[in-house]
Amino acid sequence: MRPLQISPETAVKLSEKLGVPLEHLMHMPQHILLQKLAELAKEEAGKQDGDEGTKS
């Protein structure tokens, strides 16, 4: 399996956001990475919706 074709900067940012070691991220199957990114986006969207509801 080839490592993901992403820039080093992107890899570092994704590793930090997902809480996954960089080495694991680079060898993670693409479909699993996409699933984790979808989960992260859903969490962040939920946080933003909650923040907007508290503003007056």
N, CA, C and O atoms as CSV, one atom per row, in Angstrom:
chain,resi,resn,atom,element,x,y,z
A,1,MET,N,N,0.847,-1.174,0.000
A,1,MET,CA,C,0.000,0.000,0.000
A,1,MET,C,C,0.895,1.240,0.000
A,1,MET,O,O,1.861,1.323,0.758
A,2,ARG,N,N,0.560,2.190,-0.853
A,2,ARG,CA,C,1.319,3.430,-0.922
A,2,ARG,C,C,0.889,4.363,0.188
A,2,ARG,O,O,-0.272,4.364,0.596
A,3,PRO,N,N,1.836,5.164,0.679
A,3,PRO,CA,C,1.453,6.200,1.649
A,3,PRO,C,C,0.496,7.194,0.991
A,3,PRO,O,O,0.461,7.319,-0.233
A,4,LEU,N,N,-0.268,7.889,1.805
A,4,LEU,CA,C,-1.187,8.900,1.294
A,4,LEU,C,C,-0.421,9.971,0.539
A,4,LEU,O,O,0.701,10.320,0.908
A,5,GLN,N,N,-1.021,10.484,-0.503
A,5,GLN,CA,C,-0.397,11.521,-1.312
A,5,GLN,C,C,-0.883,12.893,-0.840
A,5,GLN,O,O,-1.673,13.552,-1.515
A,6,ILE,N,N,-0.394,13.310,0.338
A,6,ILE,CA,C,-0.752,14.613,0.896
A,6,ILE,C,C,0.527,15.329,1.282
A,6,ILE,O,O,1.571,14.704,1.471
A,7,SER,N,N,0.438,16.637,1.396
A,7,SER,CA,C,1.627,17.423,1.736
A,7,SER,C,C,2.007,17.182,3.197
A,7,SER,O,O,1.159,16.802,4.004
A,8,PRO,N,N,3.270,17.401,3.536
A,8,PRO,CA,C,3.696,17.233,4.928
A,8,PRO,C,C,2.921,18.125,5.900
A,8,PRO,O,O,2.595,17.705,7.010
A,9,GLU,N,N,2.630,19.358,5.476
A,9,GLU,CA,C,1.885,20.273,6.347
A,9,GLU,C,C,0.485,19.745,6.625
A,9,GLU,O,O,0.005,19.794,7.758
A,10,THR,N,N,-0.160,19.241,5.587
A,10,THR,CA,C,-1.506,18.684,5.746
A,10,THR,C,C,-1.463,17.459,6.648
A,10,THR,O,O,-2.335,17.280,7.498
A,11,ALA,N,N,-0.459,16.621,6.468
A,11,ALA,CA,C,-0.330,15.412,7.282
A,11,ALA,C,C,-0.183,15.755,8.760
A,11,ALA,O,O,-0.799,15.111,9.610
A,12,VAL,N,N,0.621,16.754,9.070
A,12,VAL,CA,C,0.830,17.159,10.462
A,12,VAL,C,C,-0.472,17.695,11.056
A,12,VAL,O,O,-0.834,17.343,12.178
A,13,LYS,N,N,-1.176,18.546,10.305
A,13,LYS,CA,C,-2.437,19.108,10.803
A,13,LYS,C,C,-3.481,18.018,11.029
A,13,LYS,O,O,-4.171,18.023,12.048
A,14,LEU,N,N,-3.601,17.083,10.082
A,14,LEU,CA,C,-4.561,15.994,10.241
A,14,LEU,C,C,-4.200,15.113,11.422
A,14,LEU,O,O,-5.076,14.680,12.170
A,15,SER,N,N,-2.926,14.849,11.590
A,15,SER,CA,C,-2.464,14.020,12.695
A,15,SER,C,C,-2.853,14.642,14.028
A,15,SER,O,O,-3.315,13.942,14.929
A,16,GLU,N,N,-2.670,15.947,14.158
A,16,GLU,CA,C,-3.023,16.651,15.395
A,16,GLU,C,C,-4.532,16.653,15.621
A,16,GLU,O,O,-4.999,16.383,16.727
A,17,LYS,N,N,-5.298,16.959,14.566
A,17,LYS,CA,C,-6.759,17.031,14.692
A,17,LYS,C,C,-7.370,15.680,15.043
A,17,LYS,O,O,-8.273,15.594,15.875
A,18,LEU,N,N,-6.864,14.614,14.393
A,18,LEU,CA,C,-7.445,13.288,14.588
A,18,LEU,C,C,-6.872,12.567,15.799
A,18,LEU,O,O,-7.420,11.557,16.240
A,19,GLY,N,N,-5.772,13.082,16.337
A,19,GLY,CA,C,-5.148,12.430,17.489
A,19,GLY,C,C,-4.506,11.106,17.120
A,19,GLY,O,O,-4.510,10.159,17.906
A,20,VAL,N,N,-3.953,11.049,15.918
A,20,VAL,CA,C,-3.340,9.826,15.402
A,20,VAL,C,C,-1.861,10.116,15.149
A,20,VAL,O,O,-1.529,11.175,14.616
A,21,PRO,N,N,-0.963,9.194,15.522
A,21,PRO,CA,C,0.455,9.423,15.205
A,21,PRO,C,C,0.659,9.605,13.702
A,21,PRO,O,O,-0.030,8.984,12.893
A,22,LEU,N,N,1.588,10.441,13.349
A,22,LEU,CA,C,1.852,10.767,11.946
A,22,LEU,C,C,2.141,9.524,11.115
A,22,LEU,O,O,1.679,9.417,9.979
A,23,GLU,N,N,2.899,8.585,11.670
A,23,GLU,CA,C,3.247,7.360,10.943
A,23,GLU,C,C,1.994,6.545,10.632
A,23,GLU,O,O,1.879,5.969,9.550
A,24,HIS,N,N,1.059,6.495,11.574
A,24,HIS,CA,C,-0.182,5.756,11.349
A,24,HIS,C,C,-1.034,6.459,10.300
A,24,HIS,O,O,-1.643,5.811,9.448
A,25,LEU,N,N,-1.074,7.776,10.367
A,25,LEU,CA,C,-1.869,8.540,9.411
A,25,LEU,C,C,-1.390,8.299,7.984
A,25,LEU,O,O,-2.203,8.093,7.083
A,26,MET,N,N,-0.094,8.324,7.775
A,26,MET,CA,C,0.451,8.201,6.427
A,26,MET,C,C,0.195,6.826,5.808
A,26,MET,O,O,0.175,6.691,4.584
A,27,HIS,N,N,0.003,5.821,6.634
A,27,HIS,CA,C,-0.233,4.471,6.119
A,27,HIS,C,C,-1.673,4.014,6.334
A,27,HIS,O,O,-1.997,2.840,6.150
A,28,MET,N,N,-2.533,4.954,6.726
A,28,MET,CA,C,-3.938,4.643,6.953
A,28,MET,C,C,-4.636,4.477,5.596
A,28,MET,O,O,-4.418,5.277,4.686
A,29,PRO,N,N,-5.470,3.447,5.462
A,29,PRO,CA,C,-6.222,3.317,4.208
A,29,PRO,C,C,-7.089,4.554,3.979
A,29,PRO,O,O,-7.627,5.137,4.920
A,30,GLN,N,N,-7.212,4.934,2.729
A,30,GLN,CA,C,-7.901,6.174,2.392
A,30,GLN,C,C,-9.352,6.164,2.852
A,30,GLN,O,O,-9.850,7.196,3.302
A,31,HIS,N,N,-10.047,5.035,2.754
A,31,HIS,CA,C,-11.455,5.008,3.144
A,31,HIS,C,C,-11.626,5.216,4.649
A,31,HIS,O,O,-12.626,5.788,5.084
A,32,ILE,N,N,-10.662,4.758,5.443
A,32,ILE,CA,C,-10.730,4.966,6.892
A,32,ILE,C,C,-10.446,6.426,7.220
A,32,ILE,O,O,-11.100,7.002,8.089
A,33,LEU,N,N,-9.486,7.025,6.541
A,33,LEU,CA,C,-9.187,8.444,6.741
A,33,LEU,C,C,-10.399,9.294,6.407
A,33,LEU,O,O,-10.732,10.218,7.149
A,34,LEU,N,N,-11.061,8.995,5.301
A,34,LEU,CA,C,-12.247,9.754,4.926
A,34,LEU,C,C,-13.355,9.605,5.957
A,34,LEU,O,O,-14.078,10.561,6.237
A,35,GLN,N,N,-13.492,8.411,6.522
A,35,GLN,CA,C,-14.502,8.183,7.561
A,35,GLN,C,C,-14.194,9.018,8.794
A,35,GLN,O,O,-15.093,9.630,9.371
A,36,LYS,N,N,-12.922,9.048,9.204
A,36,LYS,CA,C,-12.525,9.825,10.375
A,36,LYS,C,C,-12.716,11.324,10.127
A,36,LYS,O,O,-13.128,12.054,11.028
A,37,LEU,N,N,-12.420,11.777,8.923
A,37,LEU,CA,C,-12.614,13.186,8.592
A,37,LEU,C,C,-14.100,13.551,8.624
A,37,LEU,O,O,-14.461,14.641,9.068
A,38,ALA,N,N,-14.957,12.650,8.158
A,38,ALA,CA,C,-16.400,12.898,8.194
A,38,ALA,C,C,-16.882,12.997,9.640
A,38,ALA,O,O,-17.700,13.859,9.962
A,39,GLU,N,N,-16.383,12.121,10.512
A,39,GLU,CA,C,-16.758,12.165,11.923
A,39,GLU,C,C,-16.300,13.479,12.563
A,39,GLU,O,O,-17.044,14.094,13.328
A,40,LEU,N,N,-15.072,13.905,12.246
A,40,LEU,CA,C,-14.547,15.153,12.783
A,40,LEU,C,C,-15.382,16.342,12.310
A,40,LEU,O,O,-15.687,17.239,13.095
A,41,ALA,N,N,-15.749,16.348,11.032
A,41,ALA,CA,C,-16.566,17.440,10.491
A,41,ALA,C,C,-17.928,17.475,11.170
A,41,ALA,O,O,-18.461,18.550,11.447
A,42,LYS,N,N,-18.485,16.309,11.435
A,42,LYS,CA,C,-19.798,16.250,12.092
A,42,LYS,C,C,-19.708,16.799,13.511
A,42,LYS,O,O,-20.598,17.528,13.951
A,43,GLU,N,N,-18.639,16.454,14.232
A,43,GLU,CA,C,-18.443,16.960,15.595
A,43,GLU,C,C,-18.298,18.478,15.590
A,43,GLU,O,O,-18.915,19.167,16.403
A,44,GLU,N,N,-17.483,19.000,14.675
A,44,GLU,CA,C,-17.262,20.440,14.622
A,44,GLU,C,C,-18.530,21.176,14.218
A,44,GLU,O,O,-18.787,22.275,14.710
A,45,ALA,N,N,-19.323,20.592,13.334
A,45,ALA,CA,C,-20.582,21.220,12.937
A,45,ALA,C,C,-21.529,21.257,14.128
A,45,ALA,O,O,-22.251,22.237,14.313
A,46,GLY,N,N,-21.534,20.211,14.930
A,46,GLY,CA,C,-22.372,20.177,16.123
A,46,GLY,C,C,-21.946,21.222,17.131
A,46,GLY,O,O,-22.794,21.844,17.773
A,47,LYS,N,N,-20.654,21.425,17.282
A,47,LYS,CA,C,-20.150,22.448,18.205
A,47,LYS,C,C,-20.541,23.838,17.729
A,47,LYS,O,O,-20.938,24.683,18.531
A,48,GLN,N,N,-20.430,24.077,16.429
A,48,GLN,CA,C,-20.782,25.394,15.889
A,48,GLN,C,C,-22.264,25.662,16.041
A,48,GLN,O,O,-22.660,26.786,16.352
A,49,ASP,N,N,-23.097,24.644,15.826
A,49,ASP,CA,C,-24.535,24.823,15.997
A,49,ASP,C,C,-24.851,25.144,17.448
A,49,ASP,O,O,-25.711,25.982,17.720
A,50,GLY,N,N,-24.173,24.493,18.379
A,50,GLY,CA,C,-24.390,24.761,19.793
A,50,GLY,C,C,-23.932,26.146,20.183
A,50,GLY,O,O,-24.578,26.801,21.001
A,51,ASP,N,N,-22.839,26.605,19.621
A,51,ASP,CA,C,-22.331,27.948,19.918
A,51,ASP,C,C,-23.265,29.022,19.378
A,51,ASP,O,O,-23.481,30.036,20.042
A,52,GLU,N,N,-23.818,28.821,18.195
A,52,GLU,CA,C,-24.696,29.812,17.605
A,52,GLU,C,C,-26.005,29.918,18.379
A,52,GLU,O,O,-26.605,30.991,18.436
A,53,GLY,N,N,-26.446,28.832,18.963
A,53,GLY,CA,C,-27.684,28.854,19.725
A,53,GLY,C,C,-27.575,29.631,21.030
A,53,GLY,O,O,-28.585,30.099,21.555
A,54,THR,N,N,-26.354,29.777,21.565
A,54,THR,CA,C,-26.177,30.473,22.830
A,54,THR,C,C,-25.933,31.966,22.637
A,54,THR,O,O,-26.022,32.728,23.600
A,55,LYS,N,N,-25.628,32.399,21.421
A,55,LYS,CA,C,-25.379,33.822,21.173
A,55,LYS,C,C,-26.696,34.568,21.094
A,55,LYS,O,O,-27.695,34.029,20.619
A,56,SER,N,N,-26.698,35.813,21.560
A,56,SER,CA,C,-27.919,36.629,21.496
A,56,SER,C,C,-27.681,37.855,20.657
A,56,SER,O,O,-28.588,38.668,20.482
